[in-house]
Amino acid sequence: MAKAEKATAIAELKNDFESSNGAVLTEYRGLTVAQLKELRTNLGENAKFAVVKNTLTNIAATDAGVDEQFRNLLEGPSAIAFVNGDVVEAAKGLRDFAKANPLLVIKGGFIDGKSMSAAEIGKLADLESREVLLAKLAGAMKGSMANAAALFNALPTQAAQLAEALRAKREAAGETAEAPVADEASAE
């Protein structure tokens, strides 16, 4: 590779590191070109899957300020999925492809500047999609608002029921609400 090509590749990788939400480092040893094309298709437009040279990637990662733990994973044939968008969706795509093609090994990655192990990326892939999580949050908020409304409504209702029960008890005992007023008027 010529020096100019290396500089261009480093600048492109640095830009990918800086502009992406995260990156997942994989080992692709033994995968065919057709399988890699299938993986790129499965990841969709959210992620860019690129086979990289470790030395150039290490330089670009250092320039981009990527965590040291991520750079330590750069051994063997490496490919990186740069994620621009929903990181969970990309992690699921990689995990599902790795289950179908065991030659793809997820080494680790970083998301929003935090280094992650392969196990942590697997846990991330187990999360539900952003839309489902937002729907669950909205449902929980709606439920708590309904509970609060019922609680606020219960206070005046209970007070009215208590006043009615007290009136019925006095009436059953032979007292009337006007009797004490009449007694006070005659006393004057």
Stockholm file with secondary structure:
# STOCKHOLM 1.0

chainA/1-188         MAKAEKATAIAELKNDFESSNGAVLTEYRGLTVAQLKELRTNLGENAKFAVVKNTLTNIAATDAGVDEQFRNLLEGPSAIAFVNGDVVEAAKGLRDFAKANPLLVIKGGFIDGKSMSAAEIGKLADLESREVLLAKLAGAMKGSMANAAALFNALPTQAAQLAEALRAKREAAGETAEAPVADEASAE
#=GR chainA/1-188 SS CCHHHHHHHHHHHHHHHHHSSEEEEEECTTCCHHHHHHHHHHHGGGEEEEEECHHHHHHHHHHHTCCHHHHTTCCSSEEEEEECSCHHHHHHHHHHHHHHCTTCEEEEEEETTEEEEHHHHHHHHHSCCHHHHHHHHHHHHHHHHHHHHHHHHHHHHHHHHHHHHHHHHHHHTTCCSSHHHHHHHHHC
#=GC SS_cons         CCHHHHHHHHHHHHHHHHHSSEEEEEECTTCCHHHHHHHHHHHGGGEEEEEECHHHHHHHHHHHTCCHHHHTTCCSSEEEEEECSCHHHHHHHHHHHHHHCTTCEEEEEEETTEEEEHHHHHHHHHSCCHHHHHHHHHHHHHHHHHHHHHHHHHHHHHHHHHHHHHHHHHHHTTCCSSHHHHHHHHHC
//
